Amino acid sequence: MLSKTKIYIDKDSLEIIAQDSTISDNYYKNIIEILRRHAELYLDVTEEDLDFIRDPKDLNDPGDIYTFIEGKSLPWPSSAIENFAALHDKGKTPDIKANVVYILNNKENVKNLRDKYGVMAIFIEDLNDDVFNYYCSPDIDMDTVPGSAAENGWQCILREELSLLPPSNSIVVSDSNLLTNNKIDKAGVNHFCGLVNLKDLINLLLPQKN
């Protein structure tokens, strides 16, 4: 069974999503479906504060998060206060597994997570309903060699496209011919082009800073 995506979201950001979702039934439709079926949600609040949100004293005014979670039939978030604290503690490392996403109302934390760890981190003001959907299909003629003599290959095709994505700390290759793709030059030397292409992809996808 595949593990669900773990979405760490601060309370401010979840409230913004909750408020925006009232604009229409189609607002954040994809994200809501992901939250309902494919994700586990974690908040930057204590267990006590989470219980207060989950069990409001005034049901006539239960709050945006309660209305959003219950109204959309979403699983309730869990508390992850210690993981959020690690975002501000240089001596600790937050959860940076491959199936982790952060949605935060703090640009500095978003930038640090992306640049330092290669984690998918989204500033709440940049969130849109297609943020988890991406398709790249450049139209290139068969005999075209992208780039220049000094630099050519997949990185020249994908650099601009991948700049639209957050950095990643994992990659899945489903092309069985990638590593067997080779070319013999005039001197009879066998060049494994597929390996070069794979290295180009990894260099593009990995964080650009240590």
C-alpha positions in Angstrom: 0.0 0.0 0.0 1.4 3.4 -1.0 2.0 5.8 1.9 0.0 9.0 1.8 1.5 12.4 1.3 2.2 14.3 4.5 1.2 17.9 4.2 2.5 20.2 7.0 0.5 23.4 7.0 0.5 26.2 9.5 -2.8 27.4 11.0 -2.8 30.7 9.1 -2.5 29.0 5.8 -5.2 26.5 6.5 -7.5 29.3 7.6 -6.8 31.1 4.2 -7.7 27.9 2.3 -10.8 27.4 4.4 -11.9 31.0 3.7 -11.1 30.8 0.0 -12.9 27.5 -0.4 -16.2 29.3 0.4 -15.9 31.4 -2.8 -17.3 28.5 -4.9 -17.6 24.7 -4.8 -14.9 24.4 -7.4 -12.4 26.6 -5.6 -9.4 24.3 -4.5 -11.3 21.3 -5.9 -8.2 19.3 -6.7 -6.5 20.2 -3.4 -9.5 19.3 -1.4 -9.7 15.9 -3.2 -6.0 15.3 -2.4 -6.6 16.2 1.3 -9.6 13.8 1.4 -8.1 10.8 -0.2 -4.4 11.0 -0.6 -2.9 13.0 2.2 -2.4 13.3 6.0 -2.6 16.8 7.3 -0.4 18.2 10.1 -0.9 21.5 11.9 1.4 23.8 13.9 -0.7 23.7 17.0 -0.6 21.7 20.2 -2.9 18.7 20.9 -4.8 21.0 23.4 -5.4 23.7 20.8 -6.3 21.1 18.2 -9.0 19.7 20.5 -10.3 23.2 21.0 -10.6 23.7 17.2 -12.2 20.2 16.8 -14.7 20.7 19.6 -15.9 24.4 19.4 -18.0 25.7 22.3 -20.2 27.7 20.0 -21.5 25.6 17.0 -23.1 28.7 15.6 -19.7 30.1 15.1 -17.3 27.1 15.1 -14.5 28.8 13.1 -13.2 28.6 9.6 -11.1 25.4 10.0 -13.9 23.4 11.7 -16.4 24.5 9.0 -13.9 23.6 6.3 -12.9 20.2 7.6 -16.4 19.1 8.5 -18.1 20.7 5.5 -15.7 19.0 3.0 -15.7 15.7 4.9 -11.9 15.8 5.4 -9.9 13.8 7.9 -8.9 15.9 10.9 -5.3 17.1 11.0 -2.8 15.9 13.6 -0.6 18.1 15.8 3.0 18.4 14.6 4.2 21.3 16.8 7.7 19.8 17.3 8.3 19.5 13.6 7.3 23.1 13.0 9.5 24.2 15.8 12.4 22.5 13.9 11.9 25.1 11.1 13.2 27.8 13.5 15.9 25.7 15.2 19.2 25.3 13.3 20.1 22.4 15.5 17.2 20.3 14.4 16.0 18.9 11.0 12.3 19.0 10.1 10.6 16.1 8.3 12.1 16.1 4.8 11.1 12.7 3.5 10.2 12.3 -0.2 6.4 12.3 0.5 6.4 15.5 2.4 4.9 18.9 1.4 4.9 22.1 3.3 2.3 24.9 2.8 3.4 27.9 4.9 2.6 31.6 5.4 6.3 32.4 5.8 8.4 33.0 2.7 11.7 32.6 4.5 10.8 29.1 5.8 9.6 28.1 2.3 12.8 29.3 0.7 15.0 27.5 3.3 13.1 24.2 2.9 13.4 24.3 -0.9 17.0 25.5 -1.1 18.5 23.5 1.8 16.5 20.3 1.7 14.9 20.0 -1.7 11.5 19.7 -0.1 8.3 20.8 -1.9 7.4 23.9 0.0 4.7 26.4 -1.1 4.1 29.9 0.1 0.3 30.2 0.7 0.0 33.2 -1.6 1.4 31.1 -4.5 -1.0 28.2 -3.9 -3.3 27.3 -6.7 -5.5 24.3 -7.5 -3.1 23.0 -10.1 0.0 23.1 -7.9 0.3 19.3 -7.7 -0.3 18.8 -11.5 2.6 19.1 -14.0 3.0 18.0 -17.5 5.9 18.8 -19.8 5.9 17.8 -23.5 8.2 20.1 -25.5 7.7 19.9 -29.3 11.1 19.2 -30.7 12.0 18.0 -34.2 13.8 14.6 -34.4 17.1 16.0 -35.8 17.2 19.0 -33.6 20.1 19.2 -31.1 19.0 21.5 -28.2 21.6 23.9 -26.8 25.0 24.5 -28.2 28.2 22.5 -28.9 29.4 23.3 -25.3 26.2 22.4 -23.6 23.4 20.3 -25.1 21.0 17.5 -24.1 18.0 17.2 -21.8 19.1 20.0 -19.5 18.7 22.5 -22.3 15.2 21.1 -23.0 14.0 21.0 -19.5 15.7 23.8 -17.6 13.1 26.4 -18.3 10.3 23.9 -17.7 11.7 22.6 -14.4 12.3 26.1 -13.2 8.5 26.3 -12.7 8.7 23.4 -10.2 10.0 23.3 -6.6 13.2 21.3 -6.2 12.9 17.6 -5.5 14.8 15.1 -3.3 13.7 12.1 -5.2 13.3 10.9 -8.8 11.5 8.0 -10.5 12.7 6.9 -13.9 10.3 4.8 -15.9 12.2 4.8 -19.2 13.7 1.3 -19.6 15.9 2.5 -22.5 17.5 5.5 -20.7 20.7 3.8 -19.4 21.1 1.6 -22.5 21.0 4.6 -24.9 24.5 4.9 -26.3 26.5 6.3 -29.2 29.8 5.1 -30.8 31.9 8.0 -32.1 34.3 7.9 -35.1 37.1 6.6 -32.9 35.0 3.6 -31.9 34.5 4.9 -28.3 31.1 4.0 -26.8 29.4 6.9 -25.1 26.6 6.1 -22.7 24.3 9.1 -23.6 21.6 7.8 -21.3 23.8 8.1 -18.2 24.7 11.7 -19.1 21.0 12.5 -19.6 20.2 11.0 -16.2 22.9 13.1 -14.5 21.5 16.2 -16.2 18.0 15.4 -14.8 19.4 14.9 -11.3 21.4 18.1 -11.4 18.3 20.0 -12.5 16.0 18.4 -9.9 18.2 18.5 -6.8 18.5 21.6 -4.6 21.0 24.1 -5.9 22.5 24.8 -2.5 24.1 22.6 0.2 
